């Protein structure tokens, strides 16, 4: 039983990363109509930003949680202003190629300076140690990652579904021309949305640094699974991407316990099944 | 969340003076040249109607004024300021509001969110009570999904949401299209009341029987040009010509 709970926890942690990343992808896809293949690279940049902040600036984990997403978000907004905005109205393929190219360049640059091995990032003192829950031992940091990710996901959902700013965002996703003709600066909103999506990925990167170390290819490995998550959940829905992210993390963890040989493929098998039955994904709307 | 805008009607600009001046306006959709030099004026407080057959360029004229047609040349002056190179968000903030033919109700927003969506661009918009007074149906359906409303209710919502913003120059593109006579009548009353409140309205209509109940002046659009214009008083005398223009 101990092993089952342990795998469940691993699943929830991976699910947290899947949820934060696929949430950002869904937000970006809605507004920019771009499938952001650079998402893994900005996730990695978030982890590196935390690493640099600590080792060059002496800035601790807590500040990194705030600053790394902002720094990487600004990087994303510069990308959007200088490159992505020119793809408006073109086929998805161009956005895919451009963001994939950006991801390769960013990862290549980091690999050139840092190789492929991991750099250590220590768990902050306040989150060290563990708790004995009776039925299992819970490392505090891992519990923190799950709860904090959940809070961030819910807050993002609330922002988009329940606030006035979110109403602009949803309306502009449907008909940007009309929203702009009402007096809303839609191009600026698109830039900020890309910054938000990228910032969420960077935040996931910071959270992951103490668990998975900081590696140039950490995002490249993860993003393939995240895209499968997005395909299963459907691109259109915010809540859908959050729930699917956590659920698939757990399913993956359970598979590790019950049938470990399939744990790396279970998400892709599910993706194939969903595509066969409901090509727009479980919660998605037709593109 | 109820906005408390001041209950004043928008002030008449320059006491009936010229508010919109369109000169030699040309516009393109991609490669196709739609407008070939449109010239007309709208005075403050007037209801002016653009008449013409399908594809004549009426909607394109409105969209060009609103700044949502990519390529446009000539001059569009709003309150003596040329807006031909201005982006649509800035045009909206100068006080022009647009109600598109397809109504543009957002399906991912409920009725309340649709109604509150356009930002207030200047003081003097209608307060919500007055809007619900004009369109009582909307008040009962505030929590419905925007696109679950009937066609008539969607049209009312599309008009209602631009009355809140304080824009005093409204462009309505075929507000009666596809609606039942009783609803057309309600929209007619609304336009008459808005005129009384001091709004200036540029209307596009195919239904000139409806237009004749609200309009002060008419322009006839054909092949991307204004080919005729007359006042409501001259309507009877121009009826034969109008039948030929519109092919009815």
Interface residues (C-beta under 8 A of the other chain):
Chain A: X164 X167 X168 X170 X171 X173 X174 X175 X177 X178 X179 X180 X181 X182 X183 X184 X185 X186
Chain B: X66 X67 X68 X87 X88 X89 X90 X91 X92 X93 X97 X98 X100 X104 X106 X107 X108 X109 X113 X116 X117 X118 X119 X121 X162 X165
